[in-house]
């Protein structure tokens, strides 16, 4: 299925744990409620506890959309879901605590603008990273998407 989103309806996440679902809805151009209902049918913990990127990939498949990992350095060139982390990078092989997770928030990037579901704001990436003290860590895009 060809999937092309031409605009973003900025979405506020409704709980502390659903930045991923809100970002998925914005990225796919699908109503937030539909994404939440689909996620809850797959596993109710997705609504209470949030989702990992691999779980977002599974939820997107329910909408006949394939999400794929791309190098994080390509986020300025392609629309998608960007995982971001606050604080310093945790060295590989070091045991991480929940507070030290390598990605603790998900945002949508569309036409090189970051849409943050925790604030509902649209950001120029360099200002977002400077102001929030976050850094990009992982990047998902729609397969074959631009």
C-alpha positions in Angstrom: 0.0 0.0 0.0 1.4 3.4 -1.0 1.2 5.7 2.0 1.8 9.4 1.5 1.0 12.0 4.2 0.8 15.6 2.9 0.1 17.4 6.2 0.3 16.8 9.9 -2.5 17.3 12.4 -0.5 18.1 15.6 -1.7 15.8 18.3 -1.2 16.1 22.1 -0.5 12.9 23.8 -3.2 12.1 26.4 -1.0 10.4 29.0 2.6 10.3 29.9 3.1 7.0 28.1 1.5 7.6 24.7 4.0 9.8 22.8 4.6 6.8 20.5 0.9 6.3 19.7 0.4 10.0 19.1 3.6 10.2 16.9 2.4 7.1 14.9 -1.0 8.8 14.3 0.7 11.9 13.1 3.1 10.0 10.9 0.5 7.8 9.3 -2.2 10.6 9.0 -4.5 8.3 10.9 -6.9 9.5 13.7 -5.3 9.2 17.2 -8.3 7.3 18.5 -8.0 4.7 15.8 -4.3 4.2 16.6 -5.1 3.9 20.4 -8.0 1.4 19.8 -5.8 -0.7 17.5 -2.9 -0.7 20.1 -5.3 -1.6 22.9 -6.7 -4.6 20.9 -3.1 -5.8 20.5 -2.1 -5.3 24.1 -3.7 -3.1 26.7 -0.3 -2.3 28.3 0.5 -0.2 25.2 -2.0 2.4 26.5 -0.8 2.3 30.1 2.9 1.8 29.7 3.8 3.1 26.2 5.4 1.4 23.3 8.8 0.5 22.0 9.7 1.1 18.4 9.3 -2.6 17.5 5.8 -2.4 18.9 5.0 0.7 16.8 6.1 -1.3 13.8 3.6 -4.0 14.7 0.8 -1.5 15.2 1.6 0.2 11.9 1.2 -3.2 10.2 -2.4 -3.3 11.4 -2.9 -0.2 9.1 -1.1 -2.0 6.2 1.9 0.3 6.6 5.5 -1.0 7.0 7.8 1.0 9.2 11.5 0.6 8.7 14.6 1.7 10.6 16.7 4.4 8.8 20.0 5.9 10.0 19.2 8.6 12.5 21.3 11.0 10.5 18.6 11.0 7.8 15.9 12.5 9.9 16.2 15.9 8.2 15.6 14.3 4.7 12.7 11.9 5.3 9.4 12.0 7.3 9.0 9.6 10.2 9.1 8.9 13.9 12.2 10.0 15.8 13.2 8.5 19.1 15.0 11.1 21.3 16.8 10.8 24.7 17.6 13.2 27.4 21.0 13.5 29.0 24.2 11.8 28.2 24.7 8.8 26.0 25.0 5.5 27.9 28.0 3.5 26.9 27.4 0.2 25.0 27.6 -2.7 27.4 26.7 -0.6 30.4 23.6 -1.7 32.4 20.9 0.8 31.9 18.3 1.8 34.4 14.8 3.0 33.3 16.1 6.6 33.7 19.0 5.9 31.5 17.1 4.3 28.6 18.7 5.3 25.3 15.3 6.7 24.0 12.7 8.1 26.3 10.4 10.1 24.0 9.1 9.8 20.5 8.3 12.7 18.1 7.1 13.0 14.6 9.4 14.7 12.0 7.6 16.0 8.9 9.4 18.2 6.2 12.2 18.7 8.7 9.9 20.0 11.4 9.6 18.2 14.7 6.0 17.8 16.1 6.3 17.0 19.8 3.1 15.3 21.1 4.0 16.2 24.8 3.6 19.9 24.1 1.7 20.0 20.8 4.4 22.4 19.4 6.2 22.3 16.1 9.9 22.9 16.3 12.9 23.6 14.0 15.1 20.5 14.9 18.2 22.4 16.1 16.1 24.6 18.4 14.2 21.5 19.7 17.4 19.7 20.6 19.0 22.8 22.2 15.9 23.8 24.2 14.9 20.3 25.4 18.5 19.0 25.9 17.5 15.8 23.9 19.4 14.1 21.2 18.1 11.8 18.4 18.8 8.1 18.9 16.6 6.0 16.5 14.5 6.8 13.4 11.6 5.0 11.8 10.1 5.8 8.4 7.4 4.4 6.2 9.0 1.9 3.8 9.4 3.5 0.4 8.3 6.9 1.9 9.9 10.2 1.4 
